[in-house]
Structures are given as structure tokens and as C-alpha cells.
Amino acid sequence: MTTLTIPKEYMREKELVLIPRSEYDELVCLRKSNEDEGEIELSPAGRKALDRMRKNRELGKLIPFHGL
């Protein structure tokens, strides 16, 4: 049986995640493909919604996330 020694700092900060190698490889591949794409194109409706959100944010009409 294989024995693992896990440093206490990972356990305190809850930074340790164990996943199967196949899932790790999928995540790495997905991350690389997202980095290659760069910016995304918005539809006209998406662009309009984004502009409306930015305007409302400037006017202070948005509810902060921590206030929900």
C-alpha cells in the first residue's frame, strides 16, 4: 500500500484536492483550450445587457453580492 505524507499547511488552509488522473487531464486540457480562445464575442442582446449592467453599476442601482 502506498503511503502519502500531507503537509499540515495544506490541511489548515483546505488547499488539498484529490481527483483521479483522468479528470485532472480533462481539466488541464479544458483550461488550455480556454486560454487559447481569448475574448468571446457577445451577441447584440448580450452587449446591450452588459451596457445596461455597467450603467446601473455606475448609478449604484446594483445589489452587492454579499447583500443577497
Buried (B, 14 or more C-beta within 10 A) or exposed (E): EEEEEEEEEEEEEEEEEEEEEEEEEEEEEEEEEEEEEEEEEEEEEEEEEEEEEEEEEEEEEEEEEEEE
